[in-house]
Structures are given as C-alpha cells and as structure tokens.
C-alpha cells in the first residue's frame, strides 16, 4: 500500500471530501486507513454495573485507502504516489516519489 502511518492525506471521496488529515493507522491487508478527524463515528456502550451510566464514544473509523491522495511534503499538493529505485554503494532501495514534482517522499 502506498499510504503509510504519519502521512498527510486529502480525502477525495465520501462525506468528508476535501478535508485533510494525518494517517493514524493503516491496514495494508484490508486496504484501509484511519485519518485523524475524518470519518467520525459514534458507538454506544451499555451499562455494565448498577449505578453506572451508559456512554457514547466517538472514534475515527477506517475507510478505503483509495479515497485519499497523499499530500506531497515538498510541493504541498495532493498527488499520486510512484516509486523510484535509488542505487548506491550498498545496493539499491525502492522509495516512494511524488508524481507531480518527482521528489522522493520521506
């Protein structure tokens, strides 16, 4: 998956379209991400013991990684992610790159 934890992303589809946020968690096997302040959902917890009150908990639910674009740290534009191979004396390394400005991300 091209989106990783800690990346800044912009939502391109869904109820929060146009908002930006930081990726808190990513689930590569499921193709989903959790973004700070995006896709807020609430969950009701029932009373367990007598005398306690029920609670309403708000959390950021995961959603499809295909609905976000990475915001390039260099050019500050939402962009697709490509890959480049960097070679040096130790060997080669595959790194992420911005499709607009061709800069290496990370």
C-alpha positions in Angstrom: 0.0 0.0 0.0 1.3 3.5 -0.9 -0.1 5.3 2.1 1.7 4.9 5.4 1.2 5.9 9.0 2.2 9.6 9.6 1.4 10.7 6.0 -0.7 13.8 5.4 -3.6 13.0 3.1 -6.5 14.7 1.4 -9.9 12.9 1.1 -11.2 12.8 -2.5 -14.4 10.9 -1.9 -17.1 10.4 0.7 -18.8 12.6 3.3 -15.5 14.3 4.3 -14.4 15.1 0.7 -11.9 17.9 0.6 -10.6 17.6 4.2 -7.0 16.9 5.0 -5.5 15.0 8.0 -2.8 12.8 9.3 -2.9 9.0 8.9 -3.1 7.5 12.4 -3.2 3.8 11.4 -3.1 1.8 8.1 -4.3 -1.7 7.4 -2.4 -2.8 4.2 -4.1 -6.3 4.1 -7.5 -4.7 4.1 -6.6 -1.6 2.0 -7.9 0.8 4.7 -6.6 3.8 6.6 -7.7 5.7 9.7 -7.3 9.5 9.4 -7.3 12.0 12.2 -10.6 13.9 12.4 -12.1 12.1 9.3 -15.0 9.6 9.2 -16.0 10.2 12.8 -18.4 7.6 14.1 -20.0 7.1 17.5 -20.5 3.9 19.5 -22.9 3.4 22.4 -21.7 1.4 25.4 -24.3 -0.2 27.6 -24.3 -0.1 31.4 -22.3 -2.9 33.0 -22.8 -2.3 36.7 -25.7 -0.9 38.5 -25.3 2.8 39.2 -23.1 3.4 36.1 -24.2 5.4 33.2 -24.1 4.4 29.5 -21.5 6.1 27.3 -21.3 7.4 23.8 -17.8 7.1 22.4 -16.6 8.9 19.2 -13.8 7.4 17.2 -12.3 7.7 13.7 -13.4 4.6 11.7 -11.2 3.1 8.9 -12.1 3.7 5.3 -10.7 2.8 1.9 -7.2 4.0 1.1 -8.3 4.6 -2.5 -10.4 7.5 -1.2 -7.3 9.5 -0.2 -4.4 11.2 -2.0 -1.0 11.8 -0.4 -0.1 15.4 0.1 3.5 15.9 -1.0 5.7 17.4 1.7 7.8 19.2 -0.9 5.2 20.8 -3.2 2.3 20.7 -0.8 -0.1 19.4 -3.5 -2.3 16.2 -3.4 -0.5 13.7 -5.7 -0.4 10.1 -6.7 2.5 8.0 -5.4 5.1 6.4 -7.7 8.2 4.5 -6.9 11.9 5.1 -7.8 14.9 2.9 -7.3 17.9 4.6 -5.7 21.2 2.9 -6.1 24.4 3.5 -4.1 27.5 1.6 -3.0 25.4 -0.6 -0.5 22.8 -1.6 -3.1 19.5 -0.5 -4.4 16.5 0.8 -2.5 12.9 1.3 -3.6 11.5 4.6 -2.4 8.2 6.5 -2.8 8.1 9.5 -5.1 5.7 12.4 -5.9 4.2 12.1 -9.4 4.0 15.9 -9.8 7.4 17.2 -8.6 9.3 13.9 -8.9 10.8 14.4 -5.4 11.5 11.4 -3.1 9.0 11.2 -0.2 10.4 10.5 3.3 
